Amino acid sequence: MTFLRRHGWIGGLLALLGLLLVATRLIQPNFGASGLESLGRSALPFALATAAQAVVVIAGGVDLSIASMMAVASVTAAVMMAAGVDTALVVPAVLCLGLVMGAINGALIVLTRVPDIVVTLAMLFVWEGVALLILNAPGGRADPALRSLIIGGVTLPGLPEAWTIWFPKGVVVLALVIAVIWVPLRRSKLGLSIYAVGSDPLAAFRSGVAIGPTRVAAYALAGLFAAIGGLALTMSTGIGEPIPGPYLLASVAAVVLGGVVLGGGRGGLLGPIIAVFILRLVRLDLTLLAVDPNVTTIIEGTIMVVVVMMGGLLAAKGRR
Amino acid sequence: MSDTGNPNVSDRISLIVRDYPILPLVILLFMLIAALEVMRPGIVNERWMANTIKFAIPLAMLAACQTLTMLTGGIDLSAGVAATVTAFVMATQVSILGTPGAILIALVPAILIGLVNGFGIGICRVHPLIMTLGTGLIATGCLQVYQRFVIATGSSVPDILSWLGTGLTGGVPNALLLFLPFAALLIWGQRRTGFGRLLYAMGDNERAARLAGVRGWQVYLALYALSGLVAGVTGLLYVGLIKAPSLSLVAPLMLPSVAAAVIGGTSIFGGRGGYAGTVLGALILTVLGTMLTLLQMPEGARRILFGAIILAVTAIYLRLTRDS
């Protein structure tokens, strides 16, 4: 019972995801490996942007500059690969760049003591400008070997292809990224500090958590996820795109749907990422039903607003 | 405050700034104008001033939505969309309903957006950032669907609005006719009316305000409806200035409007600031925009400078006015 209560939100999200997958299959009977593949690939940048936003929100902040940082990472990767730099060098370089960008955001917030919304709003312009300076118009190229990492389905040696091909590589990459970066971190002292700072900075401070460095670390981590998201963007489109995509709104929506409380201290990365897939599936289903894409925007917005309003009412009831 | 004979200069400055928080902003504005004159001698003339004021007014009005909501610790990210909706609906309905009817009908969706915001924030206790992002998203979708239905009617901007938006009378922008009473009302209202003081009270300490008998949800409902209305009027004025209604008309003003309120010294956590600073913030941002255009730098470098300056000004201003 406690398991259900603790993981009720994620359970509900998973059930919803399952229902939506079944609905998709009903709407489009030949929805299969290729449909899942394109879903996984298109959701990857959204999922990574959401992971980035979730880390910051858990630490009690919000980052409006994530989409711009993704653009910087995307153009850097595309320009480096177009210049013929070895891919084995490009990837770590872009990841470091993400860490540095995020750390700059965090350091500015801690040092200037300006509210994080304002700092990241200003940095949104700055990173957008950096991306435009690196690449003025969409261009560059992506290494085909790198692209093949997220295109297509999984093939495992020894197993018949038909068994594994339906599992999209994009999802595997996402799971690997989360497993390598977030899972060990959450168990570590730093992860605990991030939750503590988000939950109650004063209590965290009095328990000996270094608040400033923890927040910088949280933003740096968000920068890292954003950089991987930008890399994924370049990998799936094959070019670098200096104009930031619609990832800010989408990431905040998915974070809230995923059960991370704005204000910090609660939630994880799993819920928001499931929420990303739910939102993408809703969009896909509506497209398959030949609904006007603009109506799709309305429905998405309404889902988001209604869910957060219900959540708010429930929380208010619980407090009373 | 006893004068000890050897007063610390920085203490003195911070005291003066705390008593007159507008002062540094005025100084910054004049410094920027002086720098502009040095960069391109002769540019600061009557025509330039009229032009700057013309473009600063819509920004300052949209920033009024941010200032009012920030006083209670909120933010209104749907203001840009509400303004665009009003402008677009008005422009497409003019040929059917006539100018007054079109203006009235166009303000309805803006107020509706505000009421939904107020309902979500005041009654369902949703974070204002999320609520207004969501309603902005929904309104954008509705606007796109609406565009489908009116694609045949075409759009036009009534003469009265373009007169108000772009016209000059004796070198003075006509938009001031709308803006001066508006700004005066807000600056008077924020300190001298019950509603204005309620905003400060809610932003300073919501629980205390509630315990003192304030019905929070009524304040939020009225506040966000007012914010929607102001955004709608801004849209009408802005479409008179730009004269080309589109689905992303006011979007470029959205983030600068937040920046104008923040530079003007309104705390994003509520309870501090006021509209006078916001007006100066909007002027500063507009002059800054001209300056960055004059520098003939690549677009990217201009955005970097814009962001860096917003951050620097806010950080310095916060340091100067922080009580400690």
Contacts between the chains, C-beta under 8 A, distances in Angstrom:
chain1	res1	chain2	res2	distance
A	62	B	129	7.1
A	108	B	311	6.7
A	112	B	311	7.0
A	112	B	314	7.7
A	112	B	315	3.9
A	112	B	318	7.6
A	113	B	315	7.7
A	113	B	318	6.8
A	114	B	311	6.8
A	114	B	314	5.2
A	114	B	315	5.2
A	114	B	318	6.0
A	115	B	267	7.9
A	115	B	268	4.7
A	115	B	269	6.6
A	117	B	75	7.5
A	117	B	129	7.6
A	117	B	268	5.8
A	118	B	258	7.9
A	118	B	262	5.1
A	118	B	268	6.1
A	118	B	310	7.7
A	118	B	311	7.5
A	118	B	314	5.7
A	119	B	311	6.2
A	121	B	255	6.3
A	121	B	258	6.2
A	121	B	259	6.8
A	121	B	262	7.9
A	121	B	310	7.4
A	122	B	259	7.5
A	122	B	307	4.3
A	122	B	308	7.1
A	122	B	310	4.4
A	122	B	311	3.9
A	122	B	314	7.6
A	123	B	307	6.1
A	123	B	311	7.5
A	124	B	255	7.2
A	124	B	307	6.9
A	125	B	255	7.7
A	125	B	303	4.8
A	125	B	304	7.2
A	125	B	306	5.1
A	125	B	307	3.2
A	125	B	310	7.3
A	126	B	303	7.0
A	126	B	304	5.0
A	126	B	307	3.8
A	126	B	308	6.1
A	128	B	300	7.8
A	128	B	303	5.2
A	128	B	307	7.9
A	129	B	299	7.6
A	129	B	300	4.3
A	129	B	301	6.3
A	129	B	302	6.9
A	129	B	303	3.3
A	129	B	304	3.5
A	129	B	305	7.7
A	129	B	306	7.7
A	129	B	307	6.9
A	130	B	300	6.7
A	130	B	304	6.4
A	131	B	300	7.2
A	132	B	298	7.2
A	132	B	299	5.5
A	132	B	300	3.3
A	132	B	303	6.7
A	133	B	298	6.4
A	133	B	300	3.6
A	133	B	301	6.3
A	133	B	304	7.5
A	134	B	300	7.8
A	136	B	298	7.6
A	136	B	299	7.9
A	136	B	300	7.6
A	249	B	133	5.9
A	249	B	137	6.3
A	252	B	129	7.5
A	252	B	130	6.5
A	252	B	133	6.2
A	253	B	130	8.0
A	253	B	133	7.6
A	253	B	134	7.4
A	253	B	137	8.0
A	256	B	130	5.6
A	262	B	127	4.6
A	262	B	129	7.2
A	262	B	130	6.4
A	263	B	127	7.4
A	292	B	145	6.6
A	292	B	148	7.6
A	294	B	141	5.3
A	294	B	144	3.7
A	294	B	145	4.9
A	294	B	148	7.6
A	295	B	141	6.8
A	295	B	145	6.1
A	296	B	141	7.6
A	297	B	137	6.4
A	297	B	138	7.8
A	297	B	140	6.4
A	297	B	141	3.5
A	297	B	144	7.0
A	298	B	138	5.4
A	298	B	141	3.5
A	298	B	142	5.9
A	298	B	145	7.1
A	299	B	141	7.9
A	300	B	137	6.9
A	300	B	141	7.9
A	301	B	134	5.4
A	301	B	135	7.5
A	301	B	137	3.6
A	301	B	138	3.7
A	301	B	140	7.9
A	301	B	141	6.2
A	302	B	138	5.9
A	304	B	130	7.8
A	304	B	134	4.9
A	304	B	137	7.2
A	305	B	116	7.9
A	305	B	120	6.6
A	305	B	126	7.8
A	305	B	131	6.9
A	305	B	134	3.9
A	305	B	135	6.6
A	305	B	138	6.7
A	308	B	120	7.5
A	308	B	124	7.7
A	308	B	126	4.9
A	308	B	127	7.7
A	308	B	130	5.5
A	308	B	131	7.1
A	308	B	134	7.0
A	309	B	120	5.4
A	309	B	124	4.0
A	309	B	126	5.7
A	310	B	124	7.8
A	311	B	126	7.8
A	312	B	120	7.5
A	312	B	124	4.1
A	312	B	125	4.3
A	312	B	126	4.6
A	313	B	124	5.2
A	313	B	125	7.5
A	315	B	125	6.9
A	316	B	124	7.6
A	316	B	125	5.2
